Amino acid sequence: MTKIMVVEDDIQASTFLAELLAMEGYTPIVVNESSKAISMADATHPDAFLLDLMMPDPDGFKVCRTLRSNIRFIETPIIIITAMDDIDSRIVAYGAGANDYVVKPFHIEELASKLKNLLAT
């Protein structure tokens, strides 16, 4: 099964995303502490990441950059899911290596479609 890692410090949001991913046929891997995201990714080898930006140290931008600097995850799809709806955050996220950017609240169908498209490439 396709494994999707959710890196989100809000337990309610991560639970919702995990349920959504399971309904779509994916295996969710939830990490609620951004400081554990890289070691958990190394241990589980996810096929894609859903990454929040506003987290305690390290923030999502740093996690994204760190993932992209790891040879294992240089091509792994990363979708940013955040409440930050400003253009500067989008530019920094894409510069850090994100493949796509979804603003909370989002439509479930939109996220599912973006994830499906990124995994198909």
DSSP file with accessible surface (Angstrom, degrees, kcal/mol):
  #  RESIDUE AA STRUCTURE BP1 BP2  ACC     N-H-->O    O-->H-N    N-H-->O    O-->H-N    TCO  KAPPA ALPHA  PHI   PSI    X-CA   Y-CA   Z-CA
    1    1 A M              0   0  169      0, 0.0     2,-0.4     0, 0.0    25,-0.1   0.000 360.0 360.0 360.0 152.1    0.0    0.0    0.0
    2    2 A T        -     0   0   53     23,-0.4    25,-3.1    44,-0.1     2,-0.5  -0.582 360.0-145.8 -76.5 125.3    1.0    3.6   -0.6
    3    3 A K  E     -a   27   0A  66     -2,-0.4    44,-3.2    42,-0.2    45,-0.9  -0.824  13.3-169.7 -99.7 129.2    2.3    5.2    2.6
    4    4 A I  E     -ab  28  48A   0     23,-2.3    25,-2.5    -2,-0.5     2,-0.5  -0.978  12.4-146.1-118.9 123.1    1.6    8.9    3.2
    5    5 A M  E     -ab  29  49A   0     43,-2.7    45,-3.0    -2,-0.5     2,-0.6  -0.785   7.5-158.4 -91.3 127.4    3.3   10.7    6.1
    6    6 A V  E     -ab  30  50A   1     23,-3.2    25,-3.0    -2,-0.5     2,-0.7  -0.926   5.3-170.2-102.9 117.8    1.3   13.4    7.8
    7    7 A V  E     +ab  31  51A   1     43,-3.1    45,-2.6    -2,-0.6     2,-0.3  -0.917  32.1 136.6-110.7 103.0    3.5   15.9    9.7
    8    8 A E        -     0   0    4     23,-1.9     6,-0.1    -2,-0.7    47,-0.1  -0.961  44.8-156.1-153.6 123.4    1.1   18.0   11.7
    9    9 A D  S    S+     0   0   61     -2,-0.3     2,-0.7    45,-0.2    23,-0.1   0.694  76.2  88.3 -80.8 -15.4    1.3   19.2   15.3
   10   10 A D     >  -     0   0   78      1,-0.2     4,-2.7     2,-0.1     5,-0.2  -0.734  66.8-157.4 -85.0 112.9   -2.4   19.6   15.7
   11   11 A I  H  > S+     0   0  103     -2,-0.7     4,-2.5     1,-0.2     5,-0.2   0.881  90.8  51.4 -60.6 -40.8   -3.7   16.2   16.8
   12   12 A Q  H  > S+     0   0  161      1,-0.2     4,-2.2     2,-0.2    -1,-0.2   0.934 112.7  45.6 -63.7 -43.7   -7.3   16.9   15.6
   13   13 A A  H  > S+     0   0   24      2,-0.2     4,-2.5     1,-0.2    -2,-0.2   0.915 113.7  48.7 -66.5 -41.8   -6.0   17.9   12.1
   14   14 A S  H  X S+     0   0    1     -4,-2.7     4,-2.5     2,-0.2    -2,-0.2   0.891 110.8  50.9 -68.0 -36.0   -3.6   15.0   11.9
   15   15 A T  H  X S+     0   0   66     -4,-2.5     4,-2.4    -5,-0.2    -1,-0.2   0.931 110.9  49.0 -64.3 -44.1   -6.4   12.5   12.9
   16   16 A F  H  X S+     0   0   90     -4,-2.2     4,-2.5    -5,-0.2    -2,-0.2   0.935 112.6  47.4 -59.8 -47.1   -8.7   14.0   10.3
   17   17 A L  H  X S+     0   0    6     -4,-2.5     4,-2.8     1,-0.2    -1,-0.2   0.905 110.5  52.2 -63.6 -39.7   -6.0   13.7    7.6
   18   18 A A  H  X S+     0   0   17     -4,-2.5     4,-2.4     2,-0.2    -1,-0.2   0.920 110.8  47.6 -62.6 -42.3   -5.2   10.1    8.6
   19   19 A E  H  X S+     0   0  117     -4,-2.4     4,-2.3     2,-0.2    -2,-0.2   0.914 112.1  50.0 -64.3 -43.1   -8.9    9.2    8.3
   20   20 A L  H  X S+     0   0    6     -4,-2.5     4,-1.5     2,-0.2    -2,-0.2   0.936 111.3  48.4 -60.4 -47.1   -9.2   10.9    5.0
   21   21 A L  H  <>S+     0   0    4     -4,-2.8     5,-2.7     1,-0.2     4,-0.2   0.912 110.5  51.0 -61.8 -42.2   -6.1    9.1    3.7
   22   22 A A  H ><5S+     0   0   56     -4,-2.4     3,-1.5     1,-0.2    -1,-0.2   0.909 108.1  52.5 -62.9 -40.0   -7.3    5.7    4.9
   23   23 A M  H 3<5S+     0   0  144     -4,-2.3    -1,-0.2     1,-0.3    -2,-0.2   0.817 107.3  53.3 -64.6 -29.1  -10.7    6.3    3.2
   24   24 A E  T 3<5S-     0   0   98     -4,-1.5    -1,-0.3    -5,-0.2    -2,-0.2   0.427 125.8-103.0 -85.2  -0.3   -8.7    7.0    0.0
   25   25 A G  T < 5S+     0   0   38     -3,-1.5   -23,-0.4     1,-0.3    -3,-0.2   0.575  80.0 126.7  92.8  10.6   -6.9    3.7    0.3
   26   26 A Y      < -     0   0   32     -5,-2.7    -1,-0.3    -6,-0.2   -23,-0.2  -0.601  62.2-121.1 -95.4 161.5   -3.6    5.0    1.6
   27   27 A T  E     -a    3   0A  50    -25,-3.1   -23,-2.3    -2,-0.2     2,-0.2  -0.904  32.4-146.9 -99.8 110.0   -1.7    3.9    4.7
   28   28 A P  E     -a    4   0A  42      0, 0.0     2,-0.5     0, 0.0   -23,-0.2  -0.560  13.2-166.5 -80.8 142.9   -1.2    7.0    6.9
   29   29 A I  E     -a    5   0A  24    -25,-2.5   -23,-3.2    -2,-0.2     2,-0.5  -0.989  15.6-156.4-122.9 116.3    1.8    7.6    9.1
   30   30 A V  E     -a    6   0A  52     -2,-0.5     2,-0.5   -25,-0.2   -23,-0.2  -0.836  15.8-179.7-104.9 130.6    1.2   10.4   11.5
   31   31 A V  E     -a    7   0A   7    -25,-3.0   -23,-1.9    -2,-0.5     6,-0.1  -0.986   5.2-178.8-125.6 116.9    4.0   12.4   13.2
   32   32 A N  S    S+     0   0   53     -2,-0.5     2,-0.5   -25,-0.2    -1,-0.1   0.455  70.4  63.5 -95.7  -3.1    2.8   15.1   15.6
   33   33 A E    >   -     0   0  102      1,-0.1     3,-2.2    22,-0.1     4,-0.4  -0.964  68.3-154.6-123.5 115.3    6.3   16.4   16.5
   34   34 A S  G >  S+     0   0    6     -2,-0.5     3,-1.4     1,-0.3     4,-0.5   0.818  93.0  67.1 -59.4 -27.8    8.2   18.0   13.6
   35   35 A S  G 3  S+     0   0   79     22,-0.3     4,-0.3     1,-0.3    -1,-0.3   0.723 103.8  45.5 -65.9 -18.0   11.5   17.1   15.3
   36   36 A K  G <> S+     0   0  107     -3,-2.2     4,-2.3     1,-0.1    -1,-0.3   0.444  87.3  93.1-101.0  -2.4   10.7   13.4   14.8
   37   37 A A  H <> S+     0   0    2     -3,-1.4     4,-2.5    -4,-0.4     5,-0.2   0.903  84.8  46.4 -62.2 -44.4    9.6   13.7   11.2
   38   38 A I  H  > S+     0   0   42     -4,-0.5     4,-2.7     2,-0.2    -1,-0.2   0.945 114.4  45.8 -68.9 -45.6   13.0   13.0    9.5
   39   39 A S  H  > S+     0   0   78     -4,-0.3     4,-1.8     1,-0.2    -1,-0.2   0.908 114.8  48.9 -65.0 -37.1   13.9   10.0   11.7
   40   40 A M  H  X S+     0   0   72     -4,-2.3     4,-2.1     2,-0.2     5,-0.2   0.901 110.3  51.2 -68.2 -38.2   10.4    8.6   11.2
   41   41 A A  H  X S+     0   0    0     -4,-2.5     4,-2.6    -5,-0.2    -2,-0.2   0.927 109.3  50.4 -63.8 -43.6   10.6    9.1    7.4
   42   42 A D  H  < S+     0   0   54     -4,-2.7    -1,-0.2     1,-0.2    -2,-0.2   0.875 114.4  45.4 -60.4 -35.9   14.0    7.3    7.4
   43   43 A A  H  < S+     0   0   72     -4,-1.8    -1,-0.2    -5,-0.2    -2,-0.2   0.817 124.7  29.3 -78.1 -30.2   12.4    4.4    9.3
   44   44 A T  H  < S-     0   0   32     -4,-2.1    -2,-0.2    -5,-0.1    -3,-0.2   0.605  85.8-143.7-111.2 -16.1    9.1    4.1    7.3
   45   45 A H     <  -     0   0   83     -4,-2.6   -42,-0.2    -5,-0.2    -3,-0.1   0.940  23.9-155.2  52.0  61.9   10.0    5.3    3.7
   46   46 A P        -     0   0    6      0, 0.0   -42,-0.2     0, 0.0     3,-0.1  -0.239  18.1-137.7 -66.5 157.3    6.7    7.1    2.9
   47   47 A D  S    S+     0   0   69    -44,-3.2     2,-0.3     1,-0.2   -43,-0.2   0.573  84.2   1.3 -88.5 -14.9    5.6    7.6   -0.7
   48   48 A A  E     -b    4   0A   0    -45,-0.9   -43,-2.7    28,-0.2     2,-0.4  -0.966  67.0-132.0-164.2 162.9    4.5   11.2   -0.1
   49   49 A F  E     -bc   5  78A   1     28,-2.3    30,-2.9    -2,-0.3     2,-0.5  -0.975   3.6-161.2-125.8 140.0    4.3   13.8    2.6
   50   50 A L  E     -bc   6  79A   2    -45,-3.0   -43,-3.1    -2,-0.4     2,-0.5  -0.991  29.6-171.5-112.4 117.8    1.6   16.1    3.8
   51   51 A L  E     -bc   7  80A   0     28,-2.8    30,-2.3    -2,-0.5     2,-0.2  -0.950  19.7-149.5-127.0 122.2    3.4   18.8    5.8
   52   52 A D        -     0   0    7    -45,-2.6    30,-0.2    -2,-0.5     3,-0.1  -0.515   7.3-154.0 -77.8 154.2    2.1   21.6    7.9
   53   53 A L  S    S+     0   0    2     28,-0.3     7,-2.6    -2,-0.2     2,-1.5   0.833  77.3  69.5 -95.8 -42.2    4.2   24.8    8.0
   54   54 A M  S    S+     0   0  101      5,-0.2   -45,-0.2     6,-0.1    -1,-0.2  -0.615  70.3 125.8 -87.7  86.9    3.3   26.3   11.4
   55   55 A M        -     0   0   17     -2,-1.5     5,-0.1    -3,-0.1   -22,-0.1  -0.939  65.0 -90.4-133.7 158.4    4.9   23.9   13.9
   56   56 A P  S    S-     0   0   86      0, 0.0   -22,-0.1     0, 0.0    -1,-0.0  -0.199  87.2 -13.0 -61.6 168.0    7.4   24.3   16.7
   57   57 A D  S    S+     0   0  147    -23,-0.1   -22,-0.3   -22,-0.0     2,-0.1  -0.106 132.2  38.8 -50.8 125.8   11.1   24.0   15.9
   58   58 A P  S    S-     0   0   27      0, 0.0   -24,-0.1     0, 0.0    -1,-0.0   0.576  90.3-152.1 -82.6 151.3   11.7   23.0   13.2
   59   59 A D     >  -     0   0   64      1,-0.1     4,-2.1    -2,-0.1    -5,-0.2  -0.190  33.9 -94.8 -76.2 174.3    8.9   24.6   11.3
   60   60 A G  H  > S+     0   0    0     -7,-2.6     4,-2.6     1,-0.2     5,-0.2   0.820 122.8  59.1 -63.4 -31.3    7.6   23.1    8.1
   61   61 A F  H  > S+     0   0   26     -8,-0.4     4,-2.4     2,-0.2    -1,-0.2   0.946 108.8  45.1 -62.1 -44.8    9.8   25.0    5.8
   62   62 A K  H  > S+     0   0  112      2,-0.2     4,-2.7     1,-0.2    -2,-0.2   0.909 112.1  51.2 -66.9 -41.3   12.9   23.5    7.6
   63   63 A V  H  X S+     0   0    2     -4,-2.1     4,-2.7     1,-0.2     5,-0.2   0.937 110.4  50.2 -61.1 -43.5   11.4   20.0    7.5
   64   64 A C  H  X S+     0   0    0     -4,-2.6     4,-2.4     1,-0.2    -2,-0.2   0.937 111.7  47.0 -60.5 -48.0   10.8   20.4    3.8
   65   65 A R  H  X S+     0   0  118     -4,-2.4     4,-1.4     1,-0.2    -1,-0.2   0.904 112.5  50.4 -60.5 -42.1   14.3   21.6    3.1
   66   66 A T  H  X S+     0   0   45     -4,-2.7     4,-0.6     2,-0.2    -2,-0.2   0.908 109.9  49.8 -65.4 -41.8   15.7   18.7    5.2
   67   67 A L  H >< S+     0   0    2     -4,-2.7     3,-1.4     1,-0.2     6,-0.4   0.935 110.3  50.7 -60.4 -44.9   13.7   16.1    3.4
   68   68 A R  H 3< S+     0   0   38     -4,-2.4    -1,-0.2    28,-0.3    -2,-0.2   0.779 105.0  57.0 -67.3 -23.4   14.8   17.5    0.0
   69   69 A S  H 3< S+     0   0   97     -4,-1.4     2,-0.5    -5,-0.2    -1,-0.3   0.598  90.1  88.0 -83.3  -7.9   18.4   17.3    1.1
   70   70 A N  S XX S-     0   0   35     -3,-1.4     3,-1.8    -4,-0.6     4,-0.6  -0.799  76.6-141.6 -92.5 123.5   18.1   13.6    1.8
   71   71 A I  G >4 S+     0   0  141     -2,-0.5     3,-0.6     1,-0.3     4,-0.3   0.818 100.0  60.4 -55.2 -31.4   18.7   11.5   -1.3
   72   72 A R  G 34 S+     0   0  132      1,-0.2    -1,-0.3     2,-0.1     3,-0.2   0.792 115.3  31.7 -65.1 -30.0   15.9    9.1   -0.3
   73   73 A F  G <4 S+     0   0    4     -3,-1.8     3,-0.5    -6,-0.4    -1,-0.2   0.257  81.3 108.7-117.2  13.9   13.3   11.9   -0.5
   74   74 A I  S << S+     0   0   82     -4,-0.6    -1,-0.1    -3,-0.6    -2,-0.1   0.829  96.2  28.2 -63.1 -29.5   14.6   14.2   -3.2
   75   75 A E  S    S+     0   0  164     -4,-0.3    -1,-0.2    -3,-0.2    -2,-0.1   0.421  91.7 117.8-109.0  -2.0   11.8   13.0   -5.6
   76   76 A T  S    S-     0   0   18     -3,-0.5   -28,-0.2    -9,-0.1    23,-0.1  -0.514  73.5-108.3 -71.7 128.6    9.1   12.2   -3.0
   77   77 A P        -     0   0   16      0, 0.0   -28,-2.3     0, 0.0     2,-0.4  -0.303  33.9-166.7 -59.9 135.8    6.0   14.4   -3.4
   78   78 A I  E     -c   49   0A   0     19,-0.2    21,-2.6   -30,-0.2    22,-1.4  -0.990   4.2-170.6-126.1 120.3    5.5   16.9   -0.6
   79   79 A I  E     -cd  50 100A   1    -30,-2.9   -28,-2.8    -2,-0.4     2,-0.4  -0.960  16.3-142.3-109.9 123.8    2.2   18.8   -0.3
   80   80 A I  E     -cd  51 101A   0     20,-2.5    22,-3.1    -2,-0.5     2,-0.5  -0.712  15.0-170.9 -81.7 131.3    2.1   21.7    2.1
   81   81 A I  E     + d   0 102A   2    -30,-2.3   -28,-0.3    -2,-0.4     2,-0.3  -0.969  28.4 138.2-124.7 112.6   -1.2   21.9    4.1
   82   82 A T  E     - d   0 103A   0     20,-2.2    22,-2.8    -2,-0.5   -30,-0.0  -0.966  62.2-126.5-151.3 162.4   -1.3   25.2    6.0
   83   83 A A  S    S+     0   0   54     -2,-0.3     2,-0.8    20,-0.2    20,-0.1   0.527  79.7 108.7 -87.0  -7.9   -3.5   28.1    7.1
   84   84 A M        +     0   0   42      1,-0.1    -2,-0.1     5,-0.0   -31,-0.0  -0.601  40.6 172.0 -76.2 107.9   -0.8   30.5    5.7
   85   85 A D        +     0   0  102     -2,-0.8     2,-0.3    18,-0.1    -1,-0.1   0.034  34.7 115.0-108.3  24.8   -2.5   31.9    2.6
   86   86 A D     >  -     0   0   66      1,-0.1     4,-1.7     4,-0.0     3,-0.2  -0.667  70.0-125.3 -98.9 154.8    0.1   34.6    1.8
   87   87 A I  H  > S+     0   0  110     -2,-0.3     4,-2.6     1,-0.2     5,-0.2   0.857 107.5  59.3 -66.4 -34.9    2.2   34.6   -1.4
   88   88 A D  H  > S+     0   0  110      1,-0.2     4,-2.5     2,-0.2    -1,-0.2   0.920 105.4  48.8 -62.0 -42.3    5.5   34.9    0.5
   89   89 A S  H  > S+     0   0    8      1,-0.2     4,-2.6     2,-0.2    -1,-0.2   0.905 111.4  50.5 -64.0 -39.4    4.8   31.6    2.4
   90   90 A R  H  X S+     0   0   67     -4,-1.7     4,-2.7     2,-0.2     5,-0.3   0.935 110.9  48.3 -62.8 -45.6    4.0   29.9   -0.9
   91   91 A I  H  X S+     0   0  104     -4,-2.6     4,-2.5     1,-0.2    -2,-0.2   0.930 113.6  46.4 -62.6 -44.3    7.2   31.1   -2.6
   92   92 A V  H  X S+     0   0   61     -4,-2.5     4,-1.8     2,-0.2    -1,-0.2   0.918 112.3  51.5 -65.1 -41.4    9.3   30.0    0.4
   93   93 A A  H  X>S+     0   0    1     -4,-2.6     5,-2.3     2,-0.2     4,-0.6   0.937 112.3  44.7 -62.2 -46.4    7.5   26.6    0.5
   94   94 A Y  H ><5S+     0   0  102     -4,-2.7     3,-1.1     1,-0.2    -1,-0.2   0.902 112.2  53.1 -64.8 -38.0    8.1   26.0   -3.2
   95   95 A G  H 3<5S+     0   0   72     -4,-2.5    -1,-0.2    -5,-0.3    -2,-0.2   0.808 104.6  56.0 -64.7 -28.7   11.7   27.2   -2.8
   96   96 A A  H 3<5S-     0   0    7     -4,-1.8   -28,-0.3    -5,-0.2    -1,-0.3   0.589 131.9 -91.7 -79.0 -11.4   12.1   24.7    0.0
   97   97 A G  T <<5S+     0   0   21     -3,-1.1    -3,-0.2    -4,-0.6   -19,-0.2   0.486  70.0 154.6 117.0   5.3   11.1   21.9   -2.4
   98   98 A A      < -     0   0    9     -5,-2.3    -1,-0.3     1,-0.1   -19,-0.2  -0.373  32.0-156.2 -65.3 144.4    7.3   21.5   -2.0
   99   99 A N  S    S+     0   0   70    -21,-2.6     2,-0.3     1,-0.2   -20,-0.2   0.749  74.0   2.6 -88.0 -30.8    5.4   20.1   -4.9
  100  100 A D  E     -d   79   0A  31    -22,-1.4   -20,-2.5    -7,-0.1     2,-0.4  -0.956  60.9-141.4-153.3 169.8    2.1   21.7   -4.1
  101  101 A Y  E     -d   80   0A   5     -2,-0.3     2,-0.4   -22,-0.2   -20,-0.2  -0.993  12.8-174.7-144.5 123.2    0.4   23.9   -1.6
  102  102 A V  E     -d   81   0A   1    -22,-3.1   -20,-2.2    -2,-0.4     2,-0.4  -0.985  16.9-141.4-124.6 131.7   -3.1   23.6   -0.1
  103  103 A V  E     -d   82   0A  31     -2,-0.4   -20,-0.2   -22,-0.2   -18,-0.1  -0.776  33.4 -90.7 -96.6 134.1   -4.6   26.2    2.2
  104  104 A K  S    S+     0   0   55    -22,-2.8     2,-0.1    -2,-0.4     3,-0.0  -0.639 109.7  45.9 -79.1 142.9   -6.8   25.2    5.2
  105  105 A P  S    S+     0   0  133      0, 0.0     2,-0.3     0, 0.0    -2,-0.1   0.607  88.7 170.3 -73.2 147.7   -9.7   24.8    5.2
  106  106 A F        -     0   0   37     -2,-0.1     2,-0.4    -4,-0.1    -2,-0.1  -0.791  38.9-102.8-122.6 164.1   -9.5   22.8    2.0
  107  107 A H     >  -     0   0  137     -2,-0.3     4,-2.0     1,-0.1     3,-0.4  -0.756  25.5-137.8 -86.3 131.2  -11.8   20.7    0.0
  108  108 A I  H  > S+     0   0   59     -2,-0.4     4,-2.6     1,-0.2     5,-0.2   0.896 103.9  54.5 -55.9 -41.5  -11.2   17.0    0.5
  109  109 A E  H  > S+     0   0  140      1,-0.2     4,-2.3     2,-0.2    -1,-0.2   0.862 105.2  53.8 -63.8 -35.3  -11.6   16.3   -3.2
  110  110 A E  H  > S+     0   0   78     -3,-0.4     4,-2.5     2,-0.2    -1,-0.2   0.950 111.2  44.2 -64.8 -48.2   -8.9   18.9   -4.0
  111  111 A L  H  X S+     0   0    2     -4,-2.0     4,-2.7     1,-0.2     5,-0.2   0.938 113.5  50.6 -63.3 -44.2   -6.4   17.3   -1.7
  112  112 A A  H  X S+     0   0   15     -4,-2.6     4,-2.5     1,-0.2    -1,-0.2   0.908 112.0  48.1 -60.4 -41.8   -7.2   13.8   -2.9
  113  113 A S  H  X S+     0   0   60     -4,-2.3     4,-2.5    -5,-0.2    -1,-0.2   0.923 111.8  48.4 -66.2 -44.4   -6.8   14.8   -6.5
  114  114 A K  H  X S+     0   0   45     -4,-2.5     4,-2.4     2,-0.2     5,-0.2   0.922 113.3  48.0 -62.9 -42.7   -3.5   16.6   -5.9
  115  115 A L  H  X S+     0   0    2     -4,-2.7     4,-2.4    -5,-0.2     5,-0.2   0.941 111.8  49.1 -64.1 -45.7   -2.1   13.6   -4.1
  116  116 A K  H  X S+     0   0  144     -4,-2.5     4,-1.4    -5,-0.2    -2,-0.2   0.919 112.1  48.8 -59.8 -45.0   -3.2   11.2   -6.7
  117  117 A N  H  X S+     0   0   97     -4,-2.5     4,-0.7     1,-0.2    -1,-0.2   0.909 111.9  48.2 -64.5 -42.1   -1.7   13.3   -9.5
  118  118 A L  H >< S+     0   0   29     -4,-2.4     3,-0.6     1,-0.2    -1,-0.2   0.878 111.6  49.6 -67.3 -36.2    1.6   13.6   -7.7
  119  119 A L  H 3< S+     0   0   51     -4,-2.4    -1,-0.2     1,-0.2    -2,-0.2   0.760 104.4  60.2 -74.5 -21.1    1.8    9.9   -7.0
  120  120 A A  H 3<        0   0   83     -4,-1.4    -1,-0.2    -5,-0.2    -2,-0.2   0.682 360.0 360.0 -79.1 -17.0    1.1    9.1  -10.6
  121  121 A T    <<        0   0  150     -4,-0.7    -3,-0.0    -3,-0.6    -4,-0.0  -0.349 360.0 360.0 -86.1 360.0    4.2   10.9  -11.9
